[in-house]
């Protein structure tokens, strides 16, 4: 804190805003609105000071992270610290070879909910450790019977069963309800199966087209094209190429899986397909 205080620029406010001293139990009902305004002003002044705004305790209290308000990642859902259990992958080779509790490892992570995925990050570095996509098998369960964990929360999709441990049953209910309501409001298109077995809905009134397929479907861009035609036809087109494979849209992630669910490791990941052909 001494280093942080010394590194504050001269123009930045240094005075710590004062918190109302009156106890909540002594505030009269007619003064509730003014009391609420005092607390709002206090938090607003705290967030105007970079030293306190970026403090991990403040971010945890408000429930935000460095990825909360990035527009391209979609709307902000609930966030917070939680204990997650290792394992649960449906991909062969990613789980411990043993069985039972001795092979599990619990780690504290920051869990963030977005419209089409959940992700957890390491609290010390902020590095993203895992991303769980929302798909047609997305489901949430709570309770010790379902999760084999006291105050447990289990989140399933096609690639993993993620086990989380909460502080209480009420805490688990809060996470379950918050995730379920947010996903059903903002990510409902990913919960159902669409044509060609895709997890993404058809994008209407878009400019790009794919003339090499028998169905000329207007799509948002090549990413949407890969997502919608994410089946064996694309993989066969790439694996049967003899002379070249032409990639037009260079902002496509090379780590996208051309076949889902992932049951053969990274075999059908785009960069691995291109490497095999090269």
C-alpha positions as CSV (number, residue, x, y, z in Angstrom):
1,X,0.0,0.0,0.0
2,X,2.9,2.4,0.7
3,X,4.2,1.8,-2.9
4,X,0.7,2.4,-4.3
5,X,0.2,5.6,-2.4
6,X,3.6,6.9,-3.5
7,X,2.8,6.0,-7.1
8,X,-0.4,8.0,-7.2
9,X,-0.3,10.9,-9.7
10,X,-0.6,14.4,-8.2
11,X,-3.8,15.1,-10.0
12,X,-5.6,12.1,-8.6
13,X,-7.8,12.3,-5.5
14,X,-6.2,11.0,-2.4
15,X,-8.8,11.7,0.3
16,X,-10.6,8.6,1.4
17,X,-14.4,9.3,1.2
18,X,-16.2,9.1,4.5
19,X,-18.7,6.3,5.2
20,X,-21.9,7.2,7.0
21,X,-21.4,6.5,10.7
22,X,-25.1,6.0,11.7
23,X,-26.0,2.3,12.3
24,X,-28.5,0.8,10.0
25,X,-30.8,-0.2,12.8
26,X,-31.2,3.4,13.9
27,X,-32.2,4.8,10.5
28,X,-35.8,5.7,10.3
29,X,-37.9,4.5,7.4
30,X,-38.4,8.0,6.0
31,X,-34.6,8.4,5.8
32,X,-34.0,5.2,3.8
33,X,-33.8,7.1,0.4
34,X,-31.2,9.6,1.7
35,X,-29.2,6.7,3.4
36,X,-29.2,4.9,0.1
37,X,-27.9,8.0,-1.7
38,X,-25.1,8.4,0.8
39,X,-24.0,4.8,0.2
40,X,-24.1,5.3,-3.5
41,X,-22.0,8.4,-3.3
42,X,-19.5,6.6,-1.1
43,X,-19.1,3.7,-3.6
44,X,-18.9,6.1,-6.5
45,X,-16.1,8.1,-4.9
46,X,-14.3,4.9,-4.1
47,X,-14.4,3.8,-7.7
48,X,-13.1,7.2,-8.9
49,X,-9.8,6.5,-7.1
50,X,-7.6,4.0,-9.1
51,X,-5.8,2.8,-6.0
52,X,-9.0,1.6,-4.4
53,X,-10.8,0.7,-7.7
54,X,-8.1,-1.8,-8.7
55,X,-7.8,-3.2,-5.2
56,X,-8.7,-6.9,-5.2
57,X,-11.0,-6.5,-2.2
58,X,-13.0,-3.8,-4.0
59,X,-13.3,-5.9,-7.2
60,X,-14.4,-8.9,-5.2
61,X,-17.0,-6.9,-3.3
62,X,-18.5,-5.4,-6.4
63,X,-18.1,-8.7,-8.4
64,X,-16.0,-7.5,-11.4
65,X,-12.8,-8.5,-13.1
66,X,-10.6,-7.3,-15.9
67,X,-12.9,-9.1,-18.4
68,X,-16.2,-7.9,-17.1
69,X,-16.9,-5.0,-19.5
70,X,-15.2,-6.0,-22.7
71,X,-17.9,-5.5,-25.3
72,X,-16.8,-8.3,-27.6
73,X,-17.2,-10.8,-24.8
74,X,-20.9,-10.1,-24.4
75,X,-23.0,-8.9,-21.5
76,X,-21.7,-9.3,-17.9
77,X,-23.1,-12.1,-15.8
78,X,-22.5,-12.9,-12.1
79,X,-18.8,-13.3,-11.0
80,X,-17.0,-14.3,-7.8
81,X,-14.6,-16.6,-6.1
82,X,-15.4,-20.2,-5.9
83,X,-13.7,-23.6,-5.3
84,X,-13.5,-25.8,-8.3
85,X,-12.6,-29.5,-8.5
86,X,-10.1,-30.9,-11.0
87,X,-11.2,-33.5,-13.6
88,X,-14.6,-34.1,-15.0
89,X,-13.4,-33.9,-18.6
90,X,-15.1,-36.1,-21.2
91,X,-12.1,-36.0,-23.5
92,X,-9.9,-39.1,-23.0
93,X,-6.5,-38.4,-21.4
94,X,-7.4,-35.1,-19.6
95,X,-8.5,-36.8,-16.4
96,X,-6.5,-38.5,-13.6
97,X,-6.1,-42.2,-14.3
98,X,-7.2,-43.1,-10.7
99,X,-10.6,-43.0,-9.1
100,X,-12.0,-41.6,-5.9
101,X,-11.4,-38.5,-3.8
102,X,-7.6,-39.0,-3.6
103,X,-7.2,-37.9,-7.2
104,X,-9.2,-34.7,-6.9
105,X,-7.6,-31.3,-6.3
106,X,-9.5,-28.2,-5.1
107,X,-8.4,-24.8,-6.3
108,X,-9.7,-21.3,-5.7
109,X,-10.7,-19.6,-8.9
110,X,-12.6,-16.5,-10.1
111,X,-15.7,-17.7,-12.0
112,X,-17.3,-15.4,-14.6
113,X,-20.5,-16.0,-16.5
114,X,-21.0,-14.8,-20.1
115,X,-23.8,-15.3,-22.6
116,X,-22.3,-18.3,-24.4
117,X,-19.7,-19.6,-21.9
118,X,-18.4,-19.7,-18.4
119,X,-14.7,-19.3,-17.5
120,X,-12.6,-19.4,-14.4
121,X,-9.4,-17.5,-13.9
122,X,-6.4,-17.8,-11.5
123,X,-6.8,-15.1,-8.8
124,X,-3.1,-14.2,-8.6
125,X,-2.4,-13.7,-12.3
126,X,-5.8,-13.3,-13.9
127,X,-4.9,-16.0,-16.5
128,X,-7.9,-17.8,-17.9
129,X,-7.6,-21.5,-16.9
130,X,-10.7,-23.0,-18.6
131,X,-13.7,-22.0,-20.7
132,X,-16.9,-24.0,-20.5
133,X,-19.1,-23.5,-23.6
134,X,-22.9,-23.3,-23.4
135,X,-24.4,-26.1,-25.6
136,X,-27.5,-28.3,-25.9
137,X,-26.3,-30.5,-22.9
138,X,-25.8,-27.5,-20.6
139,X,-27.3,-28.3,-17.2
140,X,-26.8,-27.3,-13.6
141,X,-27.3,-29.5,-10.5
142,X,-26.8,-28.8,-6.8
143,X,-26.7,-30.8,-3.7
144,X,-24.4,-33.4,-2.1
145,X,-26.3,-36.3,-3.7
146,X,-25.9,-35.0,-7.2
147,X,-22.3,-33.7,-6.9
148,X,-20.8,-35.9,-4.1
149,X,-19.7,-32.6,-2.5
150,X,-21.2,-30.7,0.4
151,X,-22.8,-27.5,-0.9
152,X,-21.7,-28.7,-4.4
153,X,-22.7,-27.3,-7.7
154,X,-22.3,-29.3,-10.9
155,X,-22.3,-27.7,-14.4
156,X,-22.4,-30.0,-17.4
157,X,-22.0,-29.6,-21.1
158,X,-20.8,-31.9,-23.9
159,X,-17.2,-31.7,-23.0
160,X,-17.0,-31.6,-19.2
161,X,-18.8,-32.0,-15.8
162,X,-17.4,-29.1,-13.7
163,X,-17.8,-29.5,-9.9
164,X,-17.8,-26.4,-7.8
165,X,-17.9,-26.1,-4.0
166,X,-19.8,-23.2,-2.3
167,X,-19.8,-21.9,1.2
168,X,-23.4,-22.9,2.0
169,X,-26.5,-24.3,0.3
170,X,-27.8,-20.8,0.0
171,X,-24.6,-19.8,-1.8
172,X,-25.0,-22.7,-4.2
173,X,-28.6,-21.7,-4.9
174,X,-27.5,-18.2,-5.6
175,X,-24.9,-19.4,-8.2
176,X,-27.4,-21.8,-9.8
177,X,-30.2,-19.3,-10.1
178,X,-27.9,-16.6,-11.3
179,X,-26.2,-18.7,-14.0
180,X,-29.5,-20.3,-15.1
181,X,-31.4,-17.1,-15.5
182,X,-28.6,-15.3,-17.3
183,X,-27.9,-18.1,-19.8
184,X,-31.6,-18.5,-20.6
185,X,-32.0,-14.8,-21.1
186,X,-28.8,-14.1,-23.2
187,X,-27.7,-17.5,-24.5
188,X,-30.9,-19.5,-25.2
189,X,-29.9,-20.0,-28.8
190,X,-27.0,-22.2,-27.7
191,X,-29.3,-24.5,-25.6
192,X,-31.0,-26.1,-28.6
193,X,-29.8,-28.0,-31.6
194,X,-29.9,-26.3,-34.9
195,X,-29.6,-27.5,-38.5
196,X,-26.6,-29.5,-39.6
197,X,-26.2,-30.5,-35.9
198,X,-24.7,-27.1,-35.1
199,X,-24.8,-25.4,-31.7
200,X,-25.3,-21.9,-33.2
201,X,-28.5,-20.5,-34.7
202,X,-28.8,-19.3,-38.3
203,X,-27.9,-15.7,-38.8
204,X,-30.3,-13.9,-41.0
205,X,-29.9,-10.7,-43.2
206,X,-26.1,-11.0,-43.5
207,X,-23.8,-10.3,-46.4
208,X,-21.4,-13.2,-46.6
209,X,-22.2,-16.3,-48.5
210,X,-20.5,-19.7,-49.0
211,X,-20.8,-20.7,-52.7
212,X,-18.9,-24.0,-52.3
213,X,-21.7,-25.7,-50.4
214,X,-25.0,-26.9,-52.0
215,X,-27.0,-24.7,-49.6
216,X,-26.3,-21.0,-50.1
217,X,-26.9,-19.7,-46.7
218,X,-26.1,-16.0,-45.9
219,X,-23.9,-15.9,-42.8
220,X,-22.5,-13.3,-40.5
221,X,-18.8,-14.0,-41.4
222,X,-16.6,-17.0,-41.8
223,X,-16.7,-17.7,-38.1
224,X,-20.5,-18.1,-38.3
225,X,-19.9,-20.2,-41.5
226,X,-17.6,-22.6,-39.7
227,X,-19.9,-22.8,-36.7
228,X,-23.0,-23.5,-38.7
229,X,-21.4,-26.1,-41.0
230,X,-19.5,-27.6,-38.2
231,X,-19.8,-31.2,-39.2
232,X,-18.0,-33.8,-41.3
233,X,-18.5,-32.0,-44.5
234,X,-16.0,-29.3,-43.5
235,X,-13.5,-31.8,-42.2
236,X,-13.7,-33.8,-45.3
237,X,-13.2,-30.7,-47.5
238,X,-10.0,-29.9,-45.6
239,X,-8.6,-33.4,-45.2
240,X,-9.3,-34.3,-48.9
241,X,-7.4,-31.2,-50.2
242,X,-4.5,-32.1,-52.5
243,X,-2.8,-28.8,-53.5
244,X,-3.9,-26.0,-51.1
245,X,-6.4,-24.9,-48.5
246,X,-7.5,-21.3,-48.9
247,X,-8.4,-19.4,-45.7
248,X,-10.1,-16.1,-46.5
249,X,-11.0,-14.8,-43.0
250,X,-7.7,-14.5,-41.1
251,X,-9.4,-13.5,-37.8
252,X,-10.6,-17.0,-37.3
253,X,-9.3,-18.7,-34.2
254,X,-7.0,-21.5,-35.2
255,X,-8.0,-23.4,-32.1
256,X,-11.7,-23.9,-33.1
257,X,-12.8,-27.5,-33.1
258,X,-14.4,-28.5,-36.4
259,X,-16.2,-31.4,-34.8
260,X,-18.0,-31.3,-31.5
261,X,-18.3,-32.9,-29.0
262,X,-14.6,-33.4,-28.7
263,X,-14.0,-37.1,-28.4
264,X,-10.6,-37.5,-30.2
265,X,-8.5,-35.0,-28.4
266,X,-7.2,-32.2,-30.7
267,X,-7.5,-34.3,-33.9
268,X,-10.2,-32.1,-35.4
269,X,-9.0,-28.8,-34.2
270,X,-8.4,-26.5,-37.1
271,X,-4.7,-25.8,-36.5
272,X,-4.1,-29.6,-36.1
273,X,-5.9,-30.3,-39.3
274,X,-3.8,-27.8,-41.2
275,X,-0.6,-29.2,-39.6
276,X,-1.4,-32.7,-40.7
277,X,-2.1,-31.6,-44.2
278,X,1.1,-29.5,-44.3
